[in-house]
């Protein structure tokens, strides 16, 4: 031990250059550690940024699919309003007249949009498939809007005065046929007379006809349920129904 200190004492002047070298090593090690720390932080940030971007893109895709399918459903509801409501059909006959080009166009667009909509919405996460479906829905919306504007503009103007009078009579008769306060006989008679008025002028969609006939049939079933059994005493207003 004494020999070491004797050596240091003899070569004390080496302390200064050696301390500089050692200090440089220490500073270099510190800088290297700091650089490694910054690199780790940057790598961490990039990884999480990629995950956040992927999550954001996935959420945006989900929202887009939901928006497009909702727009499709909304246009379908608008179409069903005409298919199921005989009164709207008589008011705007162009919407169900397959001789009209605007009607043919929106029915074709409706078919195309329906064919591109999968049963499982997850299949629309394929970007190319979603793009095709979205474009088809847009064309369906536009074609339907064009047809509806034309129908509202023309109404029943394409019919002769006598045909328009027949349409007005048919509207009143259909209103009676759909009146729950009328008797079943009245409703059946009004329905038959209404269809007679429309012969050769306008054909109601099958869905509208079936819906109205079901309501009339429902009234018959209800009246049958309320009818007293054969031989039963007549009911008074105070009797339970």
Secondary structure, DSSP 8 states (H G I E B T S, - for coil): -HHHHHHHHHTTTHHHHHHHHHHHHHHHHHHHHHHHHHHHHHHHHHHHHHHHHHHHHHHHHHHHHHHHHHHHHHHHHHHHHHHH-HHHHHH-GGGG-TTSHHHHHHHHHHHHHHHH--SSGGGGGSHHHHHHHHHHHHHHHHHHHHHHHHHHHHTTTTS-HHHHHHHHHHHHHHHHHT-TTS-HHHHHHHHHHHHHHHTTT----HHHHHHHHHHHHHHHHHHHHHS--TT-----TTS--
